[in-house]
Amino acid sequence: MNVQENAQVKVGQFINKRTLFISVCMALTFSMVMSFVMAIVNVGFTDILLRVWLTRWPIGFLTALPLSLFLPRLFNGLADKLNL
């Protein structure tokens, strides 16, 4: 099965493995980077930076994951309507 066939969502299927993998990786990456930057902004390069970051990152991930699963479908539909 090539990539194009694997990327298509079948009727009655909510999300395929490829889309789920990409969404989880994107949420993981963006939440880690954004929470680290915000921890630096809030506490600076101090001895508590790592502790603050590791306690805030799961909150960011739990926020980013559902968004990364649902928003791409919404934006794909919008792009189709706009003929982009």
KEDRENVO-358832 format. One record per atom (N, C-alpha, C): residue number from 1; residue in one letter; atom name; x negated, y negated, z. Coordinates in pm, 1 decimal. Atoms other than C-alpha are relative to their C-alpha. Example, Ala and Ser with C-alpha at 12.3 -4.5 7.8 and 13.67 -1.06 7.14 Angstrom:
<sites>
@dokol:1&lumdo:A&volo:N&px:-89.0&py:119.0&pz:0.0
@dokol:1&lumdo:A&volo:CA&px:-1230.0&py:450.0&pz:780.0
@dokol:1&lumdo:A&volo:C&px:-90.0&py:-120.0&pz:0.0
@dokol:2&lumdo:S&volo:N&px:82.0&py:119.0&pz:-6.0
@dokol:2&lumdo:S&volo:CA&px:-1367.0&py:106.0&pz:714.0
@dokol:2&lumdo:S&volo:C&px:77.0&py:-109.0&pz:73.0
</sites>
This chain:
<sites>
@dokol:1&lumdo:M&volo:N&px:-84.7&py:117.1&pz:0.0
@dokol:1&lumdo:M&volo:CA&px:0.0&py:0.0&pz:0.0
@dokol:1&lumdo:M&volo:C&px:-89.4&py:-123.7&pz:0.0
@dokol:2&lumdo:N&volo:N&px:85.0&py:118.4&pz:4.7
@dokol:2&lumdo:N&volo:CA&px:-151.0&py:-330.9&pz:-98.3
@dokol:2&lumdo:N&volo:C&px:51.2&py:-106.4&pz:96.7
@dokol:3&lumdo:V&volo:N&px:-30.0&py:103.5&pz:-97.9
@dokol:3&lumdo:V&volo:CA&px:-144.0&py:-648.2&pz:108.2
@dokol:3&lumdo:V&volo:C&px:135.0&py:-65.2&pz:-29.4
@dokol:4&lumdo:Q&volo:N&px:-125.4&py:65.6&pz:37.0
@dokol:4&lumdo:Q&volo:CA&px:145.3&py:-803.0&pz:-85.1
@dokol:4&lumdo:Q&volo:C&px:121.2&py:82.6&pz:43.7
@dokol:5&lumdo:E&volo:N&px:-111.4&py:-85.8&pz:-39.3
@dokol:5&lumdo:E&volo:CA&px:372.9&py:-504.6&pz:-23.6
@dokol:5&lumdo:E&volo:C&px:12.7&py:6.5&pz:151.8
@dokol:6&lumdo:N&volo:N&px:-0.8&py:-8.5&pz:-145.6
@dokol:6&lumdo:N&volo:CA&px:274.0&py:-487.3&pz:343.7
@dokol:6&lumdo:N&volo:C&px:52.0&py:-128.8&pz:63.3
@dokol:7&lumdo:A&volo:N&px:-38.1&py:129.0&pz:-56.1
@dokol:7&lumdo:A&volo:CA&px:343.6&py:-858.2&pz:396.4
@dokol:7&lumdo:A&volo:C&px:149.2&py:-27.9&pz:-12.8
@dokol:8&lumdo:Q&volo:N&px:-141.9&py:24.1&pz:19.4
@dokol:8&lumdo:Q&volo:CA&px:703.6&py:-838.0&pz:280.5
@dokol:8&lumdo:Q&volo:C&px:80.6&py:64.8&pz:112.3
@dokol:9&lumdo:V&volo:N&px:-86.6&py:-52.0&pz:-105.2
@dokol:9&lumdo:V&volo:CA&px:969.2&py:-794.7&pz:546.6
@dokol:9&lumdo:V&volo:C&px:113.1&py:77.3&pz:-65.1
@dokol:10&lumdo:K&volo:N&px:-106.0&py:-83.2&pz:54.1
@dokol:10&lumdo:K&volo:CA&px:1206.3&py:-510.3&pz:469.7
@dokol:10&lumdo:K&volo:C&px:133.9&py:-37.7&pz:62.3
@dokol:11&lumdo:V&volo:N&px:-132.8&py:30.3&pz:-49.5
@dokol:11&lumdo:V&volo:CA&px:1582.0&py:-548.3&pz:510.9
@dokol:11&lumdo:V&volo:C&px:23.1&py:73.7&pz:131.5
@dokol:12&lumdo:G&volo:N&px:-25.9&py:-58.7&pz:-130.3
@dokol:12&lumdo:G&volo:CA&px:1679.4&py:-486.6&pz:872.8
@dokol:12&lumdo:G&volo:C&px:-122.3&py:6.6&pz:89.7
@dokol:13&lumdo:Q&volo:N&px:122.3&py:-2.7&pz:-80.6
@dokol:13&lumdo:Q&volo:CA&px:1318.7&py:-515.3&pz:992.7
@dokol:13&lumdo:Q&volo:C&px:-27.0&py:-141.8&pz:48.4
@dokol:14&lumdo:F&volo:N&px:19.5&py:133.4&pz:-56.0
@dokol:14&lumdo:F&volo:CA&px:1255.2&py:-807.0&pz:1226.9
@dokol:14&lumdo:F&volo:C&px:-135.8&py:-57.3&pz:-39.3
@dokol:15&lumdo:I&volo:N&px:134.8&py:48.2&pz:28.4
@dokol:15&lumdo:I&volo:CA&px:880.3&py:-836.1&pz:1181.9
@dokol:15&lumdo:I&volo:C&px:-89.4&py:121.2&pz:-25.4
@dokol:16&lumdo:N&volo:N&px:87.2&py:-114.5&pz:27.8
@dokol:16&lumdo:N&volo:CA&px:613.2&py:-612.6&pz:1032.7
@dokol:16&lumdo:N&volo:C&px:-130.1&py:-10.1&pz:80.0
@dokol:17&lumdo:K&volo:N&px:122.3&py:-6.9&pz:-81.8
@dokol:17&lumdo:K&volo:CA&px:281.8&py:-509.2&pz:1190.3
@dokol:17&lumdo:K&volo:C&px:-100.3&py:-108.1&pz:-38.6
@dokol:18&lumdo:R&volo:N&px:95.9&py:100.2&pz:46.2
@dokol:18&lumdo:R&volo:CA&px:72.1&py:-744.0&pz:977.6
@dokol:18&lumdo:R&volo:C&px:37.0&py:-138.4&pz:53.7
@dokol:19&lumdo:T&volo:N&px:-45.9&py:129.7&pz:-47.1
@dokol:19&lumdo:T&volo:CA&px:281.9&py:-1047.9&pz:1066.6
@dokol:19&lumdo:T&volo:C&px:-15.5&py:-11.2&pz:151.1
@dokol:20&lumdo:L&volo:N&px:15.0&py:-0.6&pz:-145.0
@dokol:20&lumdo:L&volo:CA&px:283.0&py:-952.2&pz:1433.8
@dokol:20&lumdo:L&volo:C&px:-145.9&py:-17.2&pz:39.9
@dokol:21&lumdo:F&volo:N&px:142.9&py:9.9&pz:-29.1
@dokol:21&lumdo:F&volo:CA&px:-96.0&py:-907.7&pz:1436.8
@dokol:21&lumdo:F&volo:C&px:-50.5&py:-142.5&pz:-23.0
@dokol:22&lumdo:I&volo:N&px:44.8&py:135.5&pz:32.5
@dokol:22&lumdo:I&volo:CA&px:-155.0&py:-1244.5&pz:1268.5
@dokol:22&lumdo:I&volo:C&px:56.4&py:-99.9&pz:100.7
@dokol:23&lumdo:S&volo:N&px:-61.5&py:92.3&pz:-95.5
@dokol:23&lumdo:S&volo:CA&px:89.7&py:-1422.4&pz:1500.6
@dokol:23&lumdo:S&volo:C&px:-64.9&py:8.5&pz:137.1
@dokol:24&lumdo:V&volo:N&px:63.9&py:-16.8&pz:-131.1
@dokol:24&lumdo:V&volo:CA&px:-66.8&py:-1276.9&pz:1814.9
@dokol:24&lumdo:V&volo:C&px:-141.8&py:-56.8&pz:-2.4
@dokol:25&lumdo:C&volo:N&px:136.6&py:53.6&pz:10.7
@dokol:25&lumdo:C&volo:CA&px:-419.4&py:-1361.5&pz:1695.3
@dokol:25&lumdo:C&volo:C&px:-0.2&py:-152.1&pz:-4.0
@dokol:26&lumdo:M&volo:N&px:-7.7&py:145.8&pz:7.0
@dokol:26&lumdo:M&volo:CA&px:-319.6&py:-1717.4&pz:1609.3
@dokol:26&lumdo:M&volo:C&px:37.0&py:-59.0&pz:135.6
@dokol:27&lumdo:A&volo:N&px:-40.0&py:49.7&pz:-131.5
@dokol:27&lumdo:A&volo:CA&px:-144.0&py:-1767.6&pz:1943.8
@dokol:27&lumdo:A&volo:C&px:-113.6&py:12.4&pz:100.4
@dokol:28&lumdo:L&volo:N&px:111.9&py:-23.2&pz:-90.0
@dokol:28&lumdo:L&volo:CA&px:-439.9&py:-1620.5&pz:2130.5
@dokol:28&lumdo:L&volo:C&px:-109.9&py:-103.6&pz:-22.6
@dokol:29&lumdo:T&volo:N&px:108.3&py:92.8&pz:33.5
@dokol:29&lumdo:T&volo:CA&px:-695.3&py:-1836.8&pz:1949.4
@dokol:29&lumdo:T&volo:C&px:36.1&py:-143.5&pz:34.8
@dokol:30&lumdo:F&volo:N&px:-37.6&py:138.7&pz:-24.8
@dokol:30&lumdo:F&volo:CA&px:-506.3&py:-2163.5&pz:1961.5
@dokol:30&lumdo:F&volo:C&px:22.6&py:-28.8&pz:147.5
@dokol:31&lumdo:S&volo:N&px:-23.7&py:25.3&pz:-142.3
@dokol:31&lumdo:S&volo:CA&px:-397.4&py:-2125.0&pz:2323.7
@dokol:31&lumdo:S&volo:C&px:-130.9&py:-2.5&pz:78.1
@dokol:32&lumdo:M&volo:N&px:129.5&py:1.6&pz:-69.0
@dokol:32&lumdo:M&volo:CA&px:-753.5&py:-2044.6&pz:2434.9
@dokol:32&lumdo:M&volo:C&px:-72.8&py:-131.6&pz:-24.0
@dokol:33&lumdo:V&volo:N&px:73.5&py:122.5&pz:32.7
@dokol:33&lumdo:V&volo:CA&px:-906.4&py:-2340.4&pz:2252.5
@dokol:33&lumdo:V&volo:C&px:67.8&py:-122.0&pz:61.0
@dokol:34&lumdo:M&volo:N&px:-70.9&py:117.5&pz:-50.5
@dokol:34&lumdo:M&volo:CA&px:-637.6&py:-2591.0&pz:2347.1
@dokol:34&lumdo:M&volo:C&px:-3.9&py:-7.1&pz:153.5
@dokol:35&lumdo:S&volo:N&px:3.5&py:3.4&pz:-146.5
@dokol:35&lumdo:S&volo:CA&px:-626.7&py:-2488.6&pz:2713.9
@dokol:35&lumdo:S&volo:C&px:-140.9&py:-31.4&pz:50.7
@dokol:36&lumdo:F&volo:N&px:136.8&py:31.1&pz:-40.7
@dokol:36&lumdo:F&volo:CA&px:-1007.8&py:-2504.1&pz:2735.4
@dokol:36&lumdo:F&volo:C&px:-29.0&py:-149.0&pz:-16.7
@dokol:37&lumdo:V&volo:N&px:21.4&py:143.5&pz:23.1
@dokol:37&lumdo:V&volo:CA&px:-1017.3&py:-2852.1&pz:2583.1
@dokol:37&lumdo:V&volo:C&px:75.3&py:-82.9&pz:103.5
@dokol:38&lumdo:M&volo:N&px:-77.7&py:75.6&pz:-98.6
@dokol:38&lumdo:M&volo:CA&px:-738.8&py:-2972.5&pz:2813.2
@dokol:38&lumdo:M&volo:C&px:-57.5&py:15.8&pz:140.9
@dokol:39&lumdo:A&volo:N&px:64.8&py:-18.3&pz:-130.4
@dokol:39&lumdo:A&volo:CA&px:-918.0&py:-2823.4&pz:3114.9
@dokol:39&lumdo:A&volo:C&px:-122.6&py:-89.8&pz:10.6
@dokol:40&lumdo:I&volo:N&px:116.0&py:89.6&pz:0.4
@dokol:40&lumdo:I&volo:CA&px:-1232.4&py:-3014.0&pz:3017.5
@dokol:40&lumdo:I&volo:C&px:44.7&py:-144.5&pz:18.1
@dokol:41&lumdo:V&volo:N&px:-50.5&py:136.6&pz:-11.8
@dokol:41&lumdo:V&volo:CA&px:-1031.0&py:-3333.5&pz:2977.5
@dokol:41&lumdo:V&volo:C&px:45.7&py:-28.2&pz:143.0
@dokol:42&lumdo:N&volo:N&px:-56.7&py:22.3&pz:-132.7
@dokol:42&lumdo:N&volo:CA&px:-862.8&py:-3287.2&pz:3315.9
@dokol:42&lumdo:N&volo:C&px:-101.3&py:10.1&pz:113.3
@dokol:43&lumdo:V&volo:N&px:92.2&py:-16.9&pz:-112.5
@dokol:43&lumdo:V&volo:CA&px:-1148.3&py:-3162.7&pz:3536.9
@dokol:43&lumdo:V&volo:C&px:-145.2&py:-23.3&pz:-37.0
@dokol:44&lumdo:G&volo:N&px:137.5&py:21.4&pz:44.0
@dokol:44&lumdo:G&volo:CA&px:-1461.4&py:-3217.3&pz:3327.6
@dokol:44&lumdo:G&volo:C&px:-83.1&py:126.5&pz:15.0
@dokol:45&lumdo:F&volo:N&px:91.3&py:-114.6&pz:-11.0
@dokol:45&lumdo:F&volo:CA&px:-1762.9&py:-2988.2&pz:3329.1
@dokol:45&lumdo:F&volo:C&px:-43.7&py:14.3&pz:146.3
@dokol:46&lumdo:T&volo:N&px:27.7&py:-17.9&pz:-142.2
@dokol:46&lumdo:T&volo:CA&px:-1742.9&py:-2906.1&pz:3698.6
@dokol:46&lumdo:T&volo:C&px:-3.0&py:149.2&pz:32.0
@dokol:47&lumdo:D&volo:N&px:7.6&py:-140.2&pz:-40.6
@dokol:47&lumdo:D&volo:CA&px:-1774.7&py:-2586.1&pz:3898.1
@dokol:47&lumdo:D&volo:C&px:137.0&py:69.6&pz:-1.5
@dokol:48&lumdo:I&volo:N&px:-133.4&py:-62.3&pz:1.9
@dokol:48&lumdo:I&volo:CA&px:-1396.5&py:-2530.2&pz:3889.2
@dokol:48&lumdo:I&volo:C&px:58.0&py:12.4&pz:-141.1
@dokol:49&lumdo:L&volo:N&px:-49.8&py:-2.8&pz:137.7
@dokol:49&lumdo:L&volo:CA&px:-1365.0&py:-2556.5&pz:3509.0
@dokol:49&lumdo:L&volo:C&px:46.3&py:139.0&pz:-41.1
@dokol:50&lumdo:L&volo:N&px:-34.5&py:-135.9&pz:42.1
@dokol:50&lumdo:L&volo:CA&px:-1364.8&py:-2181.1&pz:3448.4
@dokol:50&lumdo:L&volo:C&px:125.4&py:49.7&pz:71.7
@dokol:51&lumdo:R&volo:N&px:-117.7&py:-43.8&pz:-76.7
@dokol:51&lumdo:R&volo:CA&px:-1111.7&py:-2114.9&pz:3725.1
@dokol:51&lumdo:R&volo:C&px:127.0&py:-70.4&pz:-48.0
@dokol:52&lumdo:V&volo:N&px:-115.5&py:75.4&pz:49.4
@dokol:52&lumdo:V&volo:CA&px:-879.5&py:-2390.9&pz:3604.0
@dokol:52&lumdo:V&volo:C&px:41.5&py:50.8&pz:-137.0
@dokol:53&lumdo:W&volo:N&px:-30.3&py:-46.1&pz:135.5
@dokol:53&lumdo:W&volo:CA&px:-905.3&py:-2274.2&pz:3243.6
@dokol:53&lumdo:W&volo:C&px:65.3&py:137.6&pz:2.2
@dokol:54&lumdo:L&volo:N&px:-54.4&py:-136.5&pz:-1.8
@dokol:54&lumdo:L&volo:CA&px:-839.3&py:-1908.4&pz:3325.9
@dokol:54&lumdo:L&volo:C&px:137.6&py:8.6&pz:66.4
@dokol:55&lumdo:T&volo:N&px:-135.6&py:-0.5&pz:-56.2
@dokol:55&lumdo:T&volo:CA&px:-530.8&py:-1996.8&pz:3530.1
@dokol:55&lumdo:T&volo:C&px:98.9&py:-70.1&pz:-91.5
@dokol:56&lumdo:R&volo:N&px:-90.3&py:72.9&pz:90.5
@dokol:56&lumdo:R&volo:CA&px:-388.6&py:-2230.8&pz:3264.7
@dokol:56&lumdo:R&volo:C&px:17.4&py:69.9&pz:-134.5
@dokol:57&lumdo:W&volo:N&px:-7.0&py:-63.2&pz:131.4
@dokol:57&lumdo:W&volo:CA&px:-463.0&py:-2021.9&pz:2956.5
@dokol:57&lumdo:W&volo:C&px:118.9&py:95.1&pz:-16.7
@dokol:58&lumdo:P&volo:N&px:-116.6&py:-87.8&pz:20.3
@dokol:58&lumdo:P&volo:CA&px:-194.8&py:-1752.5&pz:3016.6
@dokol:58&lumdo:P&volo:C&px:130.7&py:-76.3&pz:-21.5
@dokol:59&lumdo:I&volo:N&px:-119.9&py:81.6&pz:20.4
@dokol:59&lumdo:I&volo:CA&px:70.4&py:-2024.6&pz:3038.2
@dokol:59&lumdo:I&volo:C&px:5.4&py:-48.7&pz:-144.3
@dokol:60&lumdo:G&volo:N&px:6.7&py:44.0&pz:139.3
@dokol:60&lumdo:G&volo:CA&px:-43.9&py:-2161.4&pz:2703.8
@dokol:60&lumdo:G&volo:C&px:27.6&py:113.0&pz:-96.9
@dokol:61&lumdo:F&volo:N&px:-22.2&py:-114.3&pz:88.2
@dokol:61&lumdo:F&volo:CA&px:-45.3&py:-1815.3&pz:2549.1
@dokol:61&lumdo:F&volo:C&px:146.7&py:40.7&pz:-1.1
@dokol:62&lumdo:L&volo:N&px:-141.4&py:-37.3&pz:-7.2
@dokol:62&lumdo:L&volo:CA&px:305.3&py:-1734.5&pz:2672.2
@dokol:62&lumdo:L&volo:C&px:89.7&py:-103.4&pz:-67.4
@dokol:63&lumdo:T&volo:N&px:-73.1&py:102.6&pz:73.6
@dokol:63&lumdo:T&volo:CA&px:420.8&py:-2062.8&pz:2520.8
@dokol:63&lumdo:T&volo:C&px:-23.9&py:12.6&pz:-150.1
@dokol:64&lumdo:A&volo:N&px:35.8&py:-3.6&pz:141.9
@dokol:64&lumdo:A&volo:CA&px:237.3&py:-2019.3&pz:2190.7
@dokol:64&lumdo:A&volo:C&px:48.8&py:125.7&pz:-71.5
@dokol:65&lumdo:L&volo:N&px:-36.0&py:-126.2&pz:67.1
@dokol:65&lumdo:L&volo:CA&px:329.0&py:-1655.7&pz:2120.9
@dokol:65&lumdo:L&volo:C&px:139.8&py:-3.0&pz:-61.0
@dokol:66&lumdo:P&volo:N&px:-131.9&py:2.3&pz:66.0
@dokol:66&lumdo:P&volo:CA&px:704.8&py:-1695.9&pz:2067.6
@dokol:66&lumdo:P&volo:C&px:6.3&py:-100.3&pz:-114.6
@dokol:67&lumdo:L&volo:N&px:0.5&py:98.4&pz:107.5
@dokol:67&lumdo:L&volo:CA&px:643.3&py:-2007.7&pz:1862.1
@dokol:67&lumdo:L&volo:C&px:-69.7&py:53.9&pz:-124.7
@dokol:68&lumdo:S&volo:N&px:72.7&py:-53.8&pz:114.5
@dokol:68&lumdo:S&volo:CA&px:391.9&py:-1826.5&pz:1642.0
@dokol:68&lumdo:S&volo:C&px:75.6&py:113.5&pz:-68.4
@dokol:69&lumdo:L&volo:N&px:-81.0&py:-105.3&pz:61.1
@dokol:69&lumdo:L&volo:CA&px:645.5&py:-1549.2&pz:1581.4
@dokol:69&lumdo:L&volo:C&px:117.6&py:-56.8&pz:-79.7
@dokol:70&lumdo:F&volo:N&px:-122.2&py:50.4&pz:60.8
@dokol:70&lumdo:F&volo:CA&px:944.9&py:-1765.1&pz:1487.5
@dokol:70&lumdo:F&volo:C&px:-19.6&py:-118.3&pz:-93.9
@dokol:71&lumdo:L&volo:N&px:15.7&py:119.5&pz:82.6
@dokol:71&lumdo:L&volo:CA&px:818.8&py:-2093.0&pz:1342.1
@dokol:71&lumdo:L&volo:C&px:-47.3&py:26.7&pz:-142.6
@dokol:72&lumdo:P&volo:N&px:39.0&py:-23.8&pz:139.6
@dokol:72&lumdo:P&volo:CA&px:642.2&py:-1947.3&pz:1034.9
@dokol:72&lumdo:P&volo:C&px:117.7&py:39.8&pz:-89.4
@dokol:73&lumdo:R&volo:N&px:-118.2&py:-36.4&pz:79.2
@dokol:73&lumdo:R&volo:CA&px:970.8&py:-1792.2&pz:917.4
@dokol:73&lumdo:R&volo:C&px:84.0&py:-123.7&pz:-30.4
@dokol:74&lumdo:L&volo:N&px:-76.1&py:122.7&pz:19.2
@dokol:74&lumdo:L&volo:CA&px:1145.3&py:-2125.2&pz:967.0
@dokol:74&lumdo:L&volo:C&px:-66.0&py:-89.0&pz:-104.7
@dokol:75&lumdo:F&volo:N&px:71.2&py:86.8&pz:93.6
@dokol:75&lumdo:F&volo:CA&px:877.1&py:-2318.2&pz:780.4
@dokol:75&lumdo:F&volo:C&px:-8.1&py:60.6&pz:-139.6
@dokol:76&lumdo:N&volo:N&px:-3.6&py:-64.5&pz:131.3
@dokol:76&lumdo:N&volo:CA&px:865.0&py:-2061.2&pz:499.6
@dokol:76&lumdo:N&volo:C&px:134.3&py:-25.1&pz:-68.1
@dokol:77&lumdo:G&volo:N&px:-132.2&py:29.4&pz:55.9
@dokol:77&lumdo:G&volo:CA&px:1239.3&py:-2105.4&pz:451.9
@dokol:77&lumdo:G&volo:C&px:13.1&py:-143.6&pz:-43.3
@dokol:78&lumdo:L&volo:N&px:-2.8&py:142.2&pz:35.2
@dokol:78&lumdo:L&volo:CA&px:1201.0&py:-2482.0&pz:454.5
@dokol:78&lumdo:L&volo:C&px:-82.1&py:-27.3&pz:-126.0
@dokol:79&lumdo:A&volo:N&px:83.3&py:17.1&pz:119.0
@dokol:79&lumdo:A&volo:CA&px:918.4&py:-2465.2&pz:199.2
@dokol:79&lumdo:A&volo:C&px:70.1&py:55.5&pz:-123.7
@dokol:80&lumdo:D&volo:N&px:-75.7&py:-53.6&pz:113.8
@dokol:80&lumdo:D&volo:CA&px:1136.4&py:-2245.5&pz:-23.6
@dokol:80&lumdo:D&volo:C&px:109.8&py:-96.4&pz:-44.0
@dokol:81&lumdo:K&volo:N&px:-105.9&py:95.1&pz:33.3
@dokol:81&lumdo:K&volo:CA&px:1420.4&py:-2497.2&pz:-5.6
@dokol:81&lumdo:K&volo:C&px:-55.2&py:-124.7&pz:-66.8
@dokol:82&lumdo:L&volo:N&px:63.7&py:117.0&pz:59.5
@dokol:82&lumdo:L&volo:CA&px:1179.5&py:-2777.8&pz:-93.9
@dokol:82&lumdo:L&volo:C&px:-76.4&py:33.1&pz:-127.7
@dokol:83&lumdo:N&volo:N&px:69.7&py:-47.7&pz:120.6
@dokol:83&lumdo:N&volo:CA&px:1038.0&py:-2568.7&pz:-382.4
@dokol:83&lumdo:N&volo:C&px:-150.0&py:-30.1&pz:3.0
@dokol:84&lumdo:L&volo:N&px:145.4&py:23.0&pz:-14.4
@dokol:84&lumdo:L&volo:CA&px:682.5&py:-2596.5&pz:-250.3
@dokol:84&lumdo:L&volo:C&px:-75.8&py:128.1&pz:-25.9
</sites>
